[in-house]
């Protein structure tokens, strides 16, 4: 049996808590970057793009790591 299928626990898509994790990480990264650059925070105008990208990333990592998406990182990510 494919190892990734075992990690998906019968799910076809990431659970809402996995998607929330990625959205929270994306928001935190964006706010931290904008504060570090000392620019005006324009998160409101970027919100849809940031959320869409976070959901896409959550789905991609779910396909790769199953329920451990957002927890397991590739060696190159470290």
matplotlib code that plots the C-alpha trace (Angstrom):
import matplotlib.pyplot as plt

x = [0.0, 1.2, 2.5, 0.8, -2.6, -2.1, -1.4, -4.6, -6.8, -9.3, -9.6, -9.5, -8.9, -7.2, -9.4, -10.4, -7.9, -5.0, -6.2, -6.5, -2.9, -1.7, -3.8, -2.5, 1.1, 0.6, -0.9, 1.8, 4.5, 3.0, 2.5, 6.0, 7.5, 5.5, 6.4, 10.1, 10.0, 8.5, 5.8, 2.2, 0.2, -1.9, -3.0, -6.6, -5.9, -3.7, -6.0, -7.7, -4.4, -2.7, -5.6, -5.9, -2.1, -2.3, -5.2, -3.3, -0.2, -2.3, -3.7, -0.3, 1.3, -1.8, -1.2, 2.4, 2.2, -1.5, -2.7, 0.8, 0.7, 2.2, 4.1, 6.5, 9.0, 11.4, 15.1, 15.6, 13.0, 14.9]
y = [0.0, 3.5, 5.2, 8.5, 6.8, 5.5, 9.0, 10.3, 8.2, 7.8, 11.5, 13.0, 16.6, 18.3, 18.7, 22.3, 22.3, 21.6, 24.5, 26.8, 25.9, 27.0, 30.2, 31.1, 30.5, 32.6, 35.5, 35.5, 35.4, 38.3, 40.5, 39.7, 40.6, 43.8, 44.9, 44.2, 46.2, 49.1, 49.6, 50.3, 47.1, 46.4, 43.0, 43.7, 44.1, 41.0, 38.8, 36.8, 36.1, 35.0, 32.8, 31.2, 30.5, 29.0, 26.7, 25.6, 24.9, 23.0, 20.8, 20.2, 19.2, 17.0, 15.1, 14.6, 14.1, 13.3, 14.3, 15.3, 18.3, 21.4, 19.3, 17.3, 19.3, 18.2, 18.2, 21.0, 23.1, 22.9]
z = [0.0, -0.8, 2.3, 1.4, 1.3, 4.8, 6.0, 4.4, 6.7, 3.9, 3.3, -0.3, 0.8, 3.7, 6.8, 7.7, 10.6, 8.2, 5.9, 9.0, 9.9, 6.5, 6.5, 9.9, 8.9, 5.7, 7.6, 10.3, 7.6, 5.7, 8.7, 10.0, 6.6, 6.2, 9.8, 9.2, 6.0, 7.9, 5.3, 5.9, 6.5, 3.4, 4.4, 3.6, -0.1, -0.1, 2.0, -0.9, -2.6, 0.7, 1.6, -1.9, -1.9, 1.6, 0.6, -2.5, -0.4, 2.2, -0.6, -2.2, 1.1, 2.0, -1.3, -0.2, 3.6, 4.3, 7.7, 8.6, 6.2, 7.8, 10.4, 8.2, 6.2, 3.5, 4.4, 1.9, 3.7, 7.0]

ax = plt.figure().add_subplot(projection="3d")
ax.plot(x, y, z, "-o")
ax.set_aspect("equal")
plt.show()
